[in-house]
């Protein structure tokens, strides 16, 4: 691959990209926040800067530095994701390790084959990590966050029908915490009075700094617990503080009680 073709890839990305940071959280054209849970589609970067499999290692390093990213997808001419080259993959070419060395991020923690492959790599295809953990555009942010956290990933390529359509980072997943308190209050009230069919006068909702406070009376202790669990799962909610009373304590058998916990 020539230096000119490498430049075409980068230029196409820069010219076609849309800055996400200037959008208001939630204004993504997929319906109101009351109608859907946030998905990867709402926060991902698209189009994605990528590199062809035959790109030389030097071109990969130049792209990582120029775009200020820690990893870049390797994509074939049909738009299919083949693998990802990260900073860690490139670092393997700069160090010497004994054959007995334990390298946690390598498959099985073993030195041998994967390390040698990266040390000897001349192209992105030879250097890349594969298979790649991916997500679909309709994956919820909660599911994506779980995958990233459990697998210690910094980014997730977004694939639809085998083609790379975006990429989502840890920082992207945090955008839900930018939702205004008033927005969260409307979401909470919609769940209470719509999904859960509770009367508007039964429970009052206030929100401050992402913390939802519930005040009022519900039928049972179990219903109070359910409210806390469901509202705590709303995108952008930091915590739920329940200042609720109930007519029947179906947990302990008593007839009345109250809650004041998050």
N, C-alpha and C positions, 0 to 999 in steps of 0.2 A: 504493500500500500504506500502511496506517495504522500508527501507532506501536504500537497494541494487537496487531495481527497479528504484528508483528515480535517483540514480547515473547512471544507464544505459541510461536514457533519456538525461542527461546532456552530458555524454561522446559521445553519438551518434551525438549530435549537434556539439560539438567541433571538433570531428574528421572529420565530413563531411562538415564543413563550408568553404567558400572561402573568404578571405579578399577582400572586395570591394575597399578599399582605395588604393590598388596598381594598380588598373586598370586606364588607361587613360580615362577621361570622353568621352563618345561617342563610345568607342570601346567595343561594347557588342554583336557583331555578328548578328545584325538585320538589316543590310544595312547601307549605309552611312547616315550622318546627313541630307544631302540634300534630302533624300528619305522619311524621316519620322519625325514625331514629337516625342519627348521623351515621354516614357510611364513609368508607375510604374515598369514594368518588367525590365527596364534598370537600376534601382537604388535600388530595394528592396533587403533585406537580405533573403537569402535562402540557406539551409534549416533553419527552425525557431526553436529556443528553445521553448519548450512547456511543458505542464504538464497534466497528466490525471485527469479526474474529481474526482477520489477517493483519490487524493494526500492530505495528512494532511496539515493543515494550516502552521505548522512549516516548512514543506518541501517547501511550496510555498515561505515563507519568505527567506529561505536559498537559493533558486534558484534566487530570485530577487537580493539578495546581492552578490552571487557568480558571476552572469552574468552581474551585474551592469546595470540592466534594470529597468524601472519604471513600467512595466507591462508584463504579460506573458499570452499567449493564453491557453485556456483549450480545449484540443482536445481528441476526443474519439478514440477507437481502429481502426476505419475506416478512420481516418484522417480528420474527419469533425469538424469544429470549433463550440464549444458550447458556449463559452463566453470568457471573459478576466478578470483576476484578476490584479488589480493595487495596487500601494502603498496606494492610498486613501481607497480602500476596506479594507486593513489590518489595517489602522489607526483606523477604526471604532471600532476595538476590544480593543483599548487602552484608549478610552475616555468615559466619562459619559455626557449625554446630557438630559435636561428635555424634556418631551413629546412635549412641545410647540416650541422646537428649530427649526429654519429654516436652512436647509442644502441645498445650491443651487445645488450641484451636484447630489443629490438624485432626483428621478423622481417626478416632481411637487414641489420639494423643501420641501417635508414633511418628518418629522422624522420617525414616526411609523414603518410601516412594513419593509421597506428595511433596515433601520438602525438596527432594532432588528434582522433581518435575518443575517446580517453581524456580529453582536455581538455574536450570538449564533453559528456561523458556525464552523464546525469541518473539512470540506474538501473544496477543490478548487471549486467544483460544488456548494456548499452551499454559498460560499463567492463571486463567480464571478458576474460580471455585464453582463446582457443580456437583449435584443438582442444587437448585436455588429454592429457598422457601419463598413462596409467592402468595398473594391474596387476590381475590376477585374485587372489582370495583364496588360490589354491593356488600362486601364484608363490613360489619359494624366496627366502629372505632374501638369499642370495648373488646371485640374479638381480636382485632389487630394489635391492640395494646398487650393483650394476654400473650399472643404469639411472640411479640418482640421481647417482652419481659422474660418469659420462660426460656427463650432461645438466645438471649443476650444479643439481639440484633439491633443495628443502628438504623436500618432501612428495610423496606419491603417493596420489591417490584410488584406492580399491579398488572395482572395479565387477564385478558378476556379473549376467549376463543383461541388461545395459544399465542396471541400477539401482545407485546408490551404496550400498554396504554398509559402508564403513569408510574410514579414512585411515591411512596409515603415514608416520611421520616418520623423519628420520635418527636421532634418539635412540631410537626404537623398535627400529631394527635393531641397536643396540648392546647390547640386553638379553641376547643370547646370551653375552656376556662376563661375565655375572653367574653363570653356571652353576658350581657348586662343582667343585673338582678331582676329588672322588670320582665325581661324575656323569660328568665327561669320561673318567675312567679306565675306568668301566664301558662307555661308548660305544666307546672305543678297543679294549678287550678283546673286545667283541661283534663288532666289525669283523674283528679278527685271527682269533678262534677260530670265528666264525660265518660271516661273508661270505667271508673269505679261507681258511677251513678250515685254519688253522694250529694245531698242537698247543699246548696250554696251556703246556708247558714250553719251547717253542722260543724265545719272545720274552717278556720281562718288561716290564710297562708301569708307569711311575710318572708322576704329574702334579704339578707345583708351579706355582702362579700361572698356570695355563693352558698351561704348556709341557709337552708330552708327551715323555718320555724312553723310548727303546726300547733294551733290552739283550738280547743273545742271538745265536744263529746261525741263518742262513737258507740256503737252497740256493744262490741266485745273487745276484750284484751287482744284476741287474735287479729281483729281488724286493725287495731292500732299498730301492731307489729307489722302487718302487711303494708300499711301505708308507709312506714319508715323504710321498709325494704324496697318497695317499688319506686318511691320518690328518690331514694338514694341511687337508683340506677339511671336516672335521667342524665343525659349528657350535660356536663358543666356544673352539676351539683357537687359541692365540696363535702357537705355533711347535712344530716337532717336532725333537728332538735325537736322532739315530740313533747309537747306540754298538753297531753290529752287525758281525758277521763273516759271511763267506759261504764256502762250499766251492768254488764255481766262479765265477771272475771272467769272466763272459761279455761284459764290456765290453772288457777288455784281453787276454784269452786266458790269464791266469795262473790258478793253481789255488786260491789262497786270498787273502783280503784282509780289510779291516775298514773300517768307516765311523765317523766321529765328527764329524758335522756336522748342521746343522739345515736 
